[in-house]
Amino acid sequence: MSKPWLPSIEYIRGLAMLGVVAIHTGSQYLLNPTPNIHLVALFEVVSRFSVPIFFFVSAFGLFYRMDLNAPFEYGRFLRRRFKAVLVPYLLWSTLYLVHDNWFHGYSLFPDFDYAAEIYAFGLAKYHLYFLVILIWFYLLMPLWIWLVRRMTPARLLMLLAAQIAFDWWSSYCVGASENLFLKWRLNWLVLHYAFVFVFGGVLAIHSQRFFAWCKAHKKIVGATFLITLTILLGWYYFLIFAEGYTPLDSVNTAHQLSPPGILYTIAASIFLFTLFEFGRLPAPVKRFLSLLGKNSYFVYLAHPFAITYLSLALGRLGLIMTAPNALIFYAATVAVTLAVKQIFNSIKRSRHG
């Protein structure tokens, strides 16, 4: 029996996309030597669930539709997923590589060795590493199926503990390395997000029980989300006020792979499913979230172009990235990329009309 479509997955993708754009807008805002630390917290800390939650909902969507009792058609799975991910990754990497080299006056294409490094580790643009990690998740899909089938609550807790330990080691203990695979480990190594992916798969195969639990414990879910967010924000402010960190150093420390960041991602994933499945959202909000979700992939892929040219426009107008300008910049980045996607959609519909 086919399972019902879950609009909450689409809504979460849309919200996560907004978070990714916020993180990259925050990077622009941090060029201001005296940024508002609270706006930095909104852009760079509150939104930190955005990247890992994409892996969570990707796994949830895959396992939600999967029959674990049927043979897994690995070849067919890879062909479909690579068409949706590998081909766009290669095309957009090439587009950014050529564009940025042209924009900065370099040779349009680097030498073979450097190009191989760029494509292998998602270095053509700062956001494309996500697709590299997702491709590795797909390549290792038989492993995730094997793990999800055998997961128990105790094993999930053990996996979470291992995840926290590994991410701590990778984030705070490993020094500089000449080995490319170690140097760019955050750009390809799925172990950084293994728990959240497996967790999404486990909840998907037990979706009825999961949603029933969420519905019965909405207050606990909401309180846990707020507590984990408070802990992550508290660490950010502690680093600034007690340790003397700069805002940039603080957000590079209190990130999604830190222990509070991992717990925040888990709590946010459950909270957003609960909110979108059982919350009373106004119809306009649902339509907006649906619009974001349906176009999230394009906005994710294209928004650095908007950031580049909006930053150029700010400079030519003699404006600096103040807090109000940063908020306008963020809204404009989302609006421009959404508008471009809508234009493409209209052209596509007219050609098929």
BAGU-468889 format. One record per residue (C-alpha): residue number from 1; residue in three letters; chain; x, y, z negated. Coordinates in steps of 0.1 Angstrom, whole numbers. Last residue first. Layout:
<setis>
<seti k="NUM" r="ALA" c="A" u="X" v="Y" w="Z"/>
...
</setis>
This chain:
<setis>
<seti k="353" r="GLY" c="A" u="12" v="243" w="235"/>
<seti k="352" r="HIS" c="A" u="45" v="225" w="232"/>
<seti k="351" r="ARG" c="A" u="66" v="255" w="243"/>
<seti k="350" r="SER" c="A" u="44" v="279" w="222"/>
<seti k="349" r="ARG" c="A" u="48" v="257" w="191"/>
<seti k="348" r="LYS" c="A" u="86" v="257" w="194"/>
<seti k="347" r="ILE" c="A" u="87" v="295" w="199"/>
<seti k="346" r="SER" c="A" u="65" v="299" w="168"/>
<seti k="345" r="ASN" c="A" u="87" v="276" w="148"/>
<seti k="344" r="PHE" c="A" u="118" v="295" w="158"/>
<seti k="343" r="ILE" c="A" u="102" v="328" w="148"/>
<seti k="342" r="GLN" c="A" u="92" v="312" w="115"/>
<seti k="341" r="LYS" c="A" u="127" v="301" w="109"/>
<seti k="340" r="VAL" c="A" u="141" v="336" w="116"/>
<seti k="339" r="ALA" c="A" u="115" v="351" w="92"/>
<seti k="338" r="LEU" c="A" u="125" v="326" w="65"/>
<seti k="337" r="THR" c="A" u="162" v="335" w="70"/>
<seti k="336" r="VAL" c="A" u="154" v="372" w="68"/>
<seti k="335" r="ALA" c="A" u="131" v="369" w="38"/>
<seti k="334" r="VAL" c="A" u="155" v="348" w="17"/>
<seti k="333" r="THR" c="A" u="184" v="371" w="23"/>
<seti k="332" r="ALA" c="A" u="163" v="402" w="18"/>
<seti k="331" r="ALA" c="A" u="150" v="390" w="-16"/>
<seti k="330" r="TYR" c="A" u="186" v="384" w="-27"/>
<seti k="329" r="PHE" c="A" u="199" v="417" w="-14"/>
<seti k="328" r="ILE" c="A" u="170" v="435" w="-31"/>
<seti k="327" r="LEU" c="A" u="179" v="419" w="-64"/>
<seti k="326" r="ALA" c="A" u="216" v="427" w="-58"/>
<seti k="325" r="ASN" c="A" u="207" v="463" w="-49"/>
<seti k="324" r="PRO" c="A" u="189" v="467" w="-82"/>
<seti k="323" r="ALA" c="A" u="219" v="452" w="-101"/>
<seti k="322" r="THR" c="A" u="245" v="473" w="-83"/>
<seti k="321" r="MET" c="A" u="262" v="458" w="-53"/>
<seti k="320" r="ILE" c="A" u="277" v="489" w="-38"/>
<seti k="319" r="LEU" c="A" u="263" v="511" w="-11"/>
<seti k="318" r="GLY" c="A" u="283" v="530" w="15"/>
<seti k="317" r="LEU" c="A" u="258" v="523" w="43"/>
<seti k="316" r="ARG" c="A" u="285" v="506" w="63"/>
<seti k="315" r="GLY" c="A" u="293" v="484" w="32"/>
<seti k="314" r="LEU" c="A" u="257" v="475" w="26"/>
<seti k="313" r="ALA" c="A" u="253" v="465" w="63"/>
<seti k="312" r="LEU" c="A" u="283" v="443" w="61"/>
<seti k="311" r="SER" c="A" u="270" v="426" w="30"/>
<seti k="310" r="LEU" c="A" u="236" v="421" w="49"/>
<seti k="309" r="TYR" c="A" u="256" v="406" w="77"/>
<seti k="308" r="THR" c="A" u="275" v="380" w="57"/>
<seti k="307" r="ILE" c="A" u="246" v="372" w="34"/>
<seti k="306" r="ALA" c="A" u="222" v="366" w="63"/>
<seti k="305" r="PHE" c="A" u="248" v="343" w="79"/>
<seti k="304" r="PRO" c="A" u="252" v="325" w="46"/>
<seti k="303" r="HIS" c="A" u="214" v="319" w="46"/>
<seti k="302" r="ALA" c="A" u="215" v="295" w="76"/>
<seti k="301" r="LEU" c="A" u="218" v="260" w="63"/>
<seti k="300" r="TYR" c="A" u="198" v="265" w="31"/>
<seti k="299" r="VAL" c="A" u="172" v="285" w="48"/>
<seti k="298" r="PHE" c="A" u="169" v="258" w="75"/>
<seti k="297" r="TYR" c="A" u="165" v="230" w="49"/>
<seti k="296" r="SER" c="A" u="141" v="250" w="28"/>
<seti k="295" r="ASN" c="A" u="116" v="256" w="55"/>
<seti k="294" r="LYS" c="A" u="89" v="232" w="45"/>
<seti k="293" r="GLY" c="A" u="97" v="237" w="8"/>
<seti k="292" r="LEU" c="A" u="96" v="275" w="10"/>
<seti k="291" r="LEU" c="A" u="63" v="275" w="28"/>
<seti k="290" r="SER" c="A" u="49" v="249" w="4"/>
<seti k="289" r="LEU" c="A" u="60" v="271" w="-26"/>
<seti k="288" r="PHE" c="A" u="43" v="301" w="-10"/>
<seti k="287" r="ARG" c="A" u="11" v="281" w="-4"/>
<seti k="286" r="LYS" c="A" u="12" v="268" w="-39"/>
<seti k="285" r="VAL" c="A" u="17" v="303" w="-53"/>
<seti k="284" r="PRO" c="A" u="-12" v="316" w="-32"/>
<seti k="283" r="ALA" c="A" u="-35" v="287" w="-45"/>
<seti k="282" r="PRO" c="A" u="-28" v="296" w="-82"/>
<seti k="281" r="LEU" c="A" u="-9" v="270" w="-101"/>
<seti k="280" r="ARG" c="A" u="-27" v="250" w="-128"/>
<seti k="279" r="GLY" c="A" u="1" v="227" w="-139"/>
<seti k="278" r="PHE" c="A" u="-3" v="189" w="-136"/>
<seti k="277" r="GLU" c="A" u="18" v="178" w="-107"/>
<seti k="276" r="PHE" c="A" u="38" v="210" w="-101"/>
<seti k="275" r="LEU" c="A" u="45" v="217" w="-138"/>
<seti k="274" r="THR" c="A" u="53" v="181" w="-147"/>
<seti k="273" r="PHE" c="A" u="76" v="176" w="-117"/>
<seti k="272" r="LEU" c="A" u="92" v="209" w="-126"/>
<seti k="271" r="PHE" c="A" u="97" v="199" w="-162"/>
<seti k="270" r="ILE" c="A" u="112" v="165" w="-153"/>
<seti k="269" r="SER" c="A" u="138" v="179" w="-130"/>
<seti k="268" r="ALA" c="A" u="145" v="209" w="-153"/>
<seti k="267" r="ALA" c="A" u="152" v="186" w="-182"/>
<seti k="266" r="ILE" c="A" u="176" v="165" w="-162"/>
<seti k="265" r="THR" c="A" u="193" v="195" w="-148"/>
<seti k="264" r="TYR" c="A" u="196" v="211" w="-183"/>
<seti k="263" r="LEU" c="A" u="211" v="180" w="-197"/>
<seti k="262" r="ILE" c="A" u="238" v="180" w="-169"/>
<seti k="261" r="GLY" c="A" u="244" v="217" w="-174"/>
<seti k="260" r="PRO" c="A" u="248" v="214" w="-212"/>
<seti k="259" r="PRO" c="A" u="274" v="186" w="-206"/>
<seti k="258" r="SER" c="A" u="292" v="207" w="-179"/>
<seti k="257" r="LEU" c="A" u="287" v="196" w="-143"/>
<seti k="256" r="GLN" c="A" u="260" v="222" w="-136"/>
<seti k="255" r="HIS" c="A" u="281" v="252" w="-147"/>
<seti k="254" r="ALA" c="A" u="291" v="269" w="-180"/>
<seti k="253" r="THR" c="A" u="328" v="271" w="-171"/>
<seti k="252" r="ASN" c="A" u="327" v="288" w="-137"/>
<seti k="251" r="VAL" c="A" u="298" v="309" w="-149"/>
<seti k="250" r="SER" c="A" u="320" v="321" w="-178"/>
<seti k="249" r="ASP" c="A" u="351" v="327" w="-157"/>
<seti k="248" r="LEU" c="A" u="331" v="350" w="-134"/>
<seti k="247" r="PRO" c="A" u="314" v="368" w="-163"/>
<seti k="246" r="THR" c="A" u="349" v="375" w="-178"/>
<seti k="245" r="TYR" c="A" u="357" v="354" w="-208"/>
<seti k="244" r="GLY" c="A" u="364" v="371" w="-241"/>
<seti k="243" r="GLU" c="A" u="359" v="340" w="-263"/>
<seti k="242" r="ALA" c="A" u="332" v="353" w="-286"/>
<seti k="241" r="PHE" c="A" u="312" v="377" w="-264"/>
<seti k="240" r="ILE" c="A" u="317" v="362" w="-229"/>
<seti k="239" r="LEU" c="A" u="321" v="325" w="-237"/>
<seti k="238" r="PHE" c="A" u="294" v="327" w="-263"/>
<seti k="237" r="TYR" c="A" u="270" v="343" w="-237"/>
<seti k="236" r="TYR" c="A" u="276" v="314" w="-213"/>
<seti k="235" r="TRP" c="A" u="273" v="288" w="-241"/>
<seti k="234" r="GLY" c="A" u="240" v="303" w="-252"/>
<seti k="233" r="LEU" c="A" u="227" v="303" w="-216"/>
<seti k="232" r="LEU" c="A" u="234" v="266" w="-214"/>
<seti k="231" r="ILE" c="A" u="219" v="259" w="-249"/>
<seti k="230" r="THR" c="A" u="188" v="281" w="-241"/>
<seti k="229" r="LEU" c="A" u="182" v="263" w="-209"/>
<seti k="228" r="THR" c="A" u="184" v="229" w="-227"/>
<seti k="227" r="ILE" c="A" u="159" v="241" w="-253"/>
<seti k="226" r="LEU" c="A" u="136" v="256" w="-228"/>
<seti k="225" r="PHE" c="A" u="134" v="224" w="-207"/>
<seti k="224" r="THR" c="A" u="130" v="203" w="-239"/>
<seti k="223" r="ALA" c="A" u="101" v="225" w="-250"/>
<seti k="222" r="GLY" c="A" u="83" v="222" w="-216"/>
<seti k="221" r="VAL" c="A" u="87" v="184" w="-216"/>
<seti k="220" r="ILE" c="A" u="76" v="181" w="-252"/>
<seti k="219" r="LYS" c="A" u="45" v="203" w="-245"/>
<seti k="218" r="LYS" c="A" u="36" v="183" w="-213"/>
<seti k="217" r="HIS" c="A" u="38" v="150" w="-231"/>
<seti k="216" r="ALA" c="A" u="7" v="131" w="-219"/>
<seti k="215" r="LYS" c="A" u="9" v="144" w="-184"/>
<seti k="214" r="CYS" c="A" u="46" v="136" w="-182"/>
<seti k="213" r="TRP" c="A" u="41" v="101" w="-195"/>
<seti k="212" r="ALA" c="A" u="14" v="94" w="-169"/>
<seti k="211" r="PHE" c="A" u="37" v="108" w="-142"/>
<seti k="210" r="PHE" c="A" u="65" v="85" w="-152"/>
<seti k="209" r="ARG" c="A" u="43" v="55" w="-156"/>
<seti k="208" r="GLN" c="A" u="29" v="60" w="-121"/>
<seti k="207" r="SER" c="A" u="63" v="69" w="-107"/>
<seti k="206" r="HIS" c="A" u="81" v="37" w="-119"/>
<seti k="205" r="ILE" c="A" u="99" v="32" w="-86"/>
<seti k="204" r="ALA" c="A" u="104" v="70" w="-84"/>
<seti k="203" r="LEU" c="A" u="116" v="74" w="-120"/>
<seti k="202" r="VAL" c="A" u="144" v="49" w="-113"/>
<seti k="201" r="GLY" c="A" u="154" v="65" w="-80"/>
<seti k="200" r="GLY" c="A" u="156" v="100" w="-96"/>
<seti k="199" r="PHE" c="A" u="177" v="86" w="-124"/>
<seti k="198" r="VAL" c="A" u="200" v="69" w="-99"/>
<seti k="197" r="PHE" c="A" u="206" v="103" w="-81"/>
<seti k="196" r="VAL" c="A" u="209" v="122" w="-114"/>
<seti k="195" r="PHE" c="A" u="234" v="97" w="-127"/>
<seti k="194" r="ALA" c="A" u="256" v="96" w="-96"/>
<seti k="193" r="TYR" c="A" u="260" v="133" w="-94"/>
<seti k="192" r="HIS" c="A" u="298" v="138" w="-100"/>
<seti k="191" r="LEU" c="A" u="303" v="102" w="-89"/>
<seti k="190" r="VAL" c="A" u="293" v="112" w="-54"/>
<seti k="189" r="LEU" c="A" u="329" v="125" w="-47"/>
<seti k="188" r="TRP" c="A" u="327" v="147" w="-16"/>
<seti k="187" r="ASN" c="A" u="331" v="184" w="-22"/>
<seti k="186" r="LEU" c="A" u="339" v="183" w="-60"/>
<seti k="185" r="ARG" c="A" u="369" v="159" w="-52"/>
<seti k="184" r="TRP" c="A" u="385" v="185" w="-29"/>
<seti k="183" r="LYS" c="A" u="419" v="184" w="-45"/>
<seti k="182" r="LEU" c="A" u="416" v="148" w="-54"/>
<seti k="181" r="PHE" c="A" u="408" v="137" w="-19"/>
<seti k="180" r="LEU" c="A" u="433" v="161" w="-5"/>
<seti k="179" r="ASN" c="A" u="462" v="149" w="-27"/>
<seti k="178" r="GLU" c="A" u="483" v="180" w="-34"/>
<seti k="177" r="SER" c="A" u="468" v="183" w="-68"/>
<seti k="176" r="ALA" c="A" u="460" v="212" w="-92"/>
<seti k="175" r="GLY" c="A" u="450" v="201" w="-127"/>
<seti k="174" r="VAL" c="A" u="423" v="177" w="-138"/>
<seti k="173" r="CYS" c="A" u="411" v="182" w="-174"/>
<seti k="172" r="TYR" c="A" u="382" v="206" w="-172"/>
<seti k="171" r="SER" c="A" u="359" v="198" w="-143"/>
<seti k="170" r="SER" c="A" u="369" v="163" w="-134"/>
<seti k="169" r="TRP" c="A" u="373" v="151" w="-170"/>
<seti k="168" r="TRP" c="A" u="341" v="168" w="-181"/>
<seti k="167" r="ASP" c="A" u="323" v="153" w="-151"/>
<seti k="166" r="PHE" c="A" u="336" v="118" w="-160"/>
<seti k="165" r="ALA" c="A" u="326" v="120" w="-196"/>
<seti k="164" r="ILE" c="A" u="291" v="134" w="-189"/>
<seti k="163" r="GLN" c="A" u="285" v="108" w="-162"/>
<seti k="162" r="ALA" c="A" u="297" v="80" w="-184"/>
<seti k="161" r="ALA" c="A" u="273" v="91" w="-212"/>
<seti k="160" r="LEU" c="A" u="245" v="93" w="-186"/>
<seti k="159" r="LEU" c="A" u="253" v="58" w="-173"/>
<seti k="158" r="MET" c="A" u="252" v="44" w="-208"/>
<seti k="157" r="LEU" c="A" u="218" v="61" w="-214"/>
<seti k="156" r="LEU" c="A" u="205" v="47" w="-181"/>
<seti k="155" r="ARG" c="A" u="218" v="13" w="-192"/>
<seti k="154" r="ALA" c="A" u="198" v="15" w="-224"/>
<seti k="153" r="PRO" c="A" u="167" v="26" w="-206"/>
<seti k="152" r="THR" c="A" u="170" v="-3" w="-182"/>
<seti k="151" r="MET" c="A" u="184" v="-1" w="-147"/>
<seti k="150" r="ARG" c="A" u="188" v="-33" w="-127"/>
<seti k="149" r="ARG" c="A" u="168" v="-25" w="-96"/>
<seti k="148" r="VAL" c="A" u="182" v="11" w="-96"/>
<seti k="147" r="LEU" c="A" u="218" v="-2" w="-96"/>
<seti k="146" r="TRP" c="A" u="214" v="-25" w="-66"/>
<seti k="145" r="ILE" c="A" u="194" v="1" w="-47"/>
<seti k="144" r="TRP" c="A" u="222" v="27" w="-55"/>
<seti k="143" r="LEU" c="A" u="249" v="3" w="-43"/>
<seti k="142" r="PRO" c="A" u="230" v="-5" w="-11"/>
<seti k="141" r="MET" c="A" u="227" v="33" w="-5"/>
<seti k="140" r="LEU" c="A" u="265" v="39" w="-5"/>
<seti k="139" r="LEU" c="A" u="266" v="54" w="30"/>
<seti k="138" r="TYR" c="A" u="235" v="75" w="21"/>
<seti k="137" r="PHE" c="A" u="251" v="89" w="-10"/>
<seti k="136" r="TRP" c="A" u="283" v="96" w="10"/>
<seti k="135" r="ILE" c="A" u="262" v="116" w="35"/>
<seti k="134" r="LEU" c="A" u="246" v="135" w="6"/>
<seti k="133" r="ILE" c="A" u="281" v="144" w="-7"/>
<seti k="132" r="VAL" c="A" u="291" v="158" w="27"/>
<seti k="131" r="LEU" c="A" u="257" v="176" w="30"/>
<seti k="130" r="PHE" c="A" u="264" v="194" w="-3"/>
<seti k="129" r="TYR" c="A" u="298" v="204" w="8"/>
<seti k="128" r="LEU" c="A" u="281" v="227" w="33"/>
<seti k="127" r="HIS" c="A" u="276" v="255" w="9"/>
<seti k="126" r="TYR" c="A" u="309" v="273" w="10"/>
<seti k="125" r="LYS" c="A" u="313" v="272" w="47"/>
<seti k="124" r="ALA" c="A" u="336" v="253" w="71"/>
<seti k="123" r="LEU" c="A" u="350" v="235" w="41"/>
<seti k="122" r="GLY" c="A" u="327" v="205" w="40"/>
<seti k="121" r="PHE" c="A" u="353" v="180" w="29"/>
<seti k="120" r="ALA" c="A" u="359" v="158" w="60"/>
<seti k="119" r="TYR" c="A" u="350" v="185" w="85"/>
<seti k="118" r="ILE" c="A" u="375" v="211" w="71"/>
<seti k="117" r="GLU" c="A" u="402" v="185" w="65"/>
<seti k="116" r="ALA" c="A" u="399" v="173" w="101"/>
<seti k="115" r="ALA" c="A" u="400" v="209" w="114"/>
<seti k="114" r="TYR" c="A" u="432" v="214" w="94"/>
<seti k="113" r="ASP" c="A" u="448" v="184" w="110"/>
<seti k="112" r="PHE" c="A" u="435" v="192" w="145"/>
<seti k="111" r="ASP" c="A" u="446" v="229" w="147"/>
<seti k="110" r="PRO" c="A" u="420" v="256" w="140"/>
<seti k="109" r="PHE" c="A" u="393" v="268" w="163"/>
<seti k="108" r="LEU" c="A" u="384" v="303" w="173"/>
<seti k="107" r="SER" c="A" u="418" v="317" w="166"/>
<seti k="106" r="TYR" c="A" u="414" v="344" w="140"/>
<seti k="105" r="GLY" c="A" u="398" v="378" w="142"/>
<seti k="104" r="HIS" c="A" u="378" v="377" w="110"/>
<seti k="103" r="PHE" c="A" u="344" v="375" w="127"/>
<seti k="102" r="TRP" c="A" u="358" v="352" w="154"/>
<seti k="101" r="ASN" c="A" u="372" v="328" w="128"/>
<seti k="100" r="ASP" c="A" u="339" v="331" w="109"/>
<seti k="99" r="HIS" c="A" u="318" v="324" w="139"/>
<seti k="98" r="VAL" c="A" u="338" v="294" w="152"/>
<seti k="97" r="LEU" c="A" u="339" v="277" w="118"/>
<seti k="96" r="TYR" c="A" u="303" v="286" w="110"/>
<seti k="95" r="LEU" c="A" u="290" v="271" w="142"/>
<seti k="94" r="THR" c="A" u="312" v="241" w="140"/>
<seti k="93" r="SER" c="A" u="301" v="233" w="105"/>
<seti k="92" r="TRP" c="A" u="265" v="239" w="116"/>
<seti k="91" r="LEU" c="A" u="267" v="214" w="144"/>
<seti k="90" r="LEU" c="A" u="286" v="188" w="123"/>
<seti k="89" r="TYR" c="A" u="262" v="190" w="94"/>
<seti k="88" r="PRO" c="A" u="231" v="191" w="116"/>
<seti k="87" r="VAL" c="A" u="243" v="158" w="132"/>
<seti k="86" r="LEU" c="A" u="252" v="142" w="98"/>
<seti k="85" r="VAL" c="A" u="220" v="151" w="80"/>
<seti k="84" r="ALA" c="A" u="187" v="143" w="98"/>
<seti k="83" r="LYS" c="A" u="202" v="121" w="126"/>
<seti k="82" r="PHE" c="A" u="225" v="106" w="99"/>
<seti k="81" r="ARG" c="A" u="195" v="97" w="78"/>
<seti k="80" r="ARG" c="A" u="176" v="79" w="106"/>
<seti k="79" r="ARG" c="A" u="206" v="60" w="119"/>
<seti k="78" r="LEU" c="A" u="217" v="52" w="84"/>
<seti k="77" r="PHE" c="A" u="184" v="37" w="74"/>
<seti k="76" r="ARG" c="A" u="181" v="16" w="106"/>
<seti k="75" r="GLY" c="A" u="216" v="2" w="100"/>
<seti k="74" r="TYR" c="A" u="208" v="-6" w="63"/>
<seti k="73" r="GLU" c="A" u="175" v="-23" w="68"/>
<seti k="72" r="PHE" c="A" u="168" v="-32" w="32"/>
<seti k="71" r="PRO" c="A" u="150" v="-65" w="29"/>
<seti k="70" r="ALA" c="A" u="116" v="-61" w="12"/>
<seti k="69" r="ASN" c="A" u="111" v="-64" w="-26"/>
<seti k="68" r="LEU" c="A" u="124" v="-29" w="-32"/>
<seti k="67" r="ASP" c="A" u="96" v="-14" w="-11"/>
<seti k="66" r="MET" c="A" u="108" v="21" w="-5"/>
<seti k="65" r="ARG" c="A" u="86" v="52" w="-3"/>
<seti k="64" r="TYR" c="A" u="92" v="65" w="-38"/>
<seti k="63" r="PHE" c="A" u="128" v="52" w="-36"/>
<seti k="62" r="LEU" c="A" u="137" v="77" w="-8"/>
<seti k="61" r="GLY" c="A" u="117" v="106" w="-21"/>
<seti k="60" r="PHE" c="A" u="130" v="102" w="-57"/>
<seti k="59" r="ALA" c="A" u="166" v="99" w="-44"/>
<seti k="58" r="SER" c="A" u="163" v="131" w="-24"/>
<seti k="57" r="VAL" c="A" u="144" v="147" w="-53"/>
<seti k="56" r="PHE" c="A" u="174" v="141" w="-77"/>
<seti k="55" r="PHE" c="A" u="200" v="150" w="-51"/>
<seti k="54" r="PHE" c="A" u="183" v="183" w="-46"/>
<seti k="53" r="ILE" c="A" u="181" v="186" w="-84"/>
<seti k="52" r="PRO" c="A" u="219" v="185" w="-85"/>
<seti k="51" r="VAL" c="A" u="223" v="217" w="-64"/>
<seti k="50" r="SER" c="A" u="195" v="238" w="-79"/>
<seti k="49" r="PHE" c="A" u="199" v="231" w="-116"/>
<seti k="48" r="ARG" c="A" u="224" v="259" w="-119"/>
<seti k="47" r="SER" c="A" u="197" v="286" w="-112"/>
<seti k="46" r="VAL" c="A" u="195" v="298" w="-148"/>
<seti k="45" r="VAL" c="A" u="233" v="301" w="-149"/>
<seti k="44" r="GLU" c="A" u="244" v="319" w="-118"/>
<seti k="43" r="PHE" c="A" u="217" v="343" w="-106"/>
<seti k="42" r="LEU" c="A" u="199" v="348" w="-139"/>
<seti k="41" r="ALA" c="A" u="231" v="348" w="-160"/>
<seti k="40" r="VAL" c="A" u="246" v="373" w="-136"/>
<seti k="39" r="LEU" c="A" u="215" v="394" w="-141"/>
<seti k="38" r="HIS" c="A" u="221" v="393" w="-178"/>
<seti k="37" r="ILE" c="A" u="258" v="401" w="-174"/>
<seti k="36" r="ASN" c="A" u="251" v="433" w="-155"/>
<seti k="35" r="PRO" c="A" u="282" v="435" w="-133"/>
<seti k="34" r="THR" c="A" u="312" v="457" w="-141"/>
<seti k="33" r="PRO" c="A" u="338" v="449" w="-115"/>
<seti k="32" r="ASN" c="A" u="311" v="443" w="-88"/>
<seti k="31" r="LEU" c="A" u="325" v="414" w="-68"/>
<seti k="30" r="LEU" c="A" u="303" v="393" w="-91"/>
<seti k="29" r="TYR" c="A" u="273" v="405" w="-71"/>
<seti k="28" r="GLN" c="A" u="285" v="387" w="-40"/>
<seti k="27" r="SER" c="A" u="289" v="354" w="-60"/>
<seti k="26" r="GLY" c="A" u="255" v="360" w="-76"/>
<seti k="25" r="THR" c="A" u="240" v="361" w="-41"/>
<seti k="24" r="HIS" c="A" u="255" v="327" w="-36"/>
<seti k="23" r="ILE" c="A" u="240" v="314" w="-68"/>
<seti k="22" r="ALA" c="A" u="206" v="330" w="-60"/>
<seti k="21" r="VAL" c="A" u="205" v="314" w="-25"/>
<seti k="20" r="VAL" c="A" u="210" v="280" w="-42"/>
<seti k="19" r="GLY" c="A" u="183" v="288" w="-67"/>
<seti k="18" r="LEU" c="A" u="158" v="298" w="-40"/>
<seti k="17" r="MET" c="A" u="166" v="265" w="-22"/>
<seti k="16" r="ALA" c="A" u="159" v="247" w="-55"/>
<seti k="15" r="LEU" c="A" u="125" v="263" w="-56"/>
<seti k="14" r="GLY" c="A" u="117" v="252" w="-21"/>
<seti k="13" r="ARG" c="A" u="129" v="216" w="-27"/>
<seti k="12" r="ILE" c="A" u="109" v="215" w="-59"/>
<seti k="11" r="TYR" c="A" u="77" v="226" w="-41"/>
<seti k="10" r="GLU" c="A" u="82" v="199" w="-14"/>
<seti k="9" r="ILE" c="A" u="87" v="172" w="-40"/>
<seti k="8" r="SER" c="A" u="57" v="185" w="-59"/>
<seti k="7" r="PRO" c="A" u="35" v="181" w="-28"/>
<seti k="6" r="LEU" c="A" u="36" v="143" w="-34"/>
<seti k="5" r="TRP" c="A" u="21" v="123" w="-6"/>
<seti k="4" r="PRO" c="A" u="1" v="93" w="-18"/>
<seti k="3" r="LYS" c="A" u="18" v="59" w="-19"/>
<seti k="2" r="SER" c="A" u="14" v="34" w="10"/>
<seti k="1" r="MET" c="A" u="0" v="0" w="0"/>
</setis>
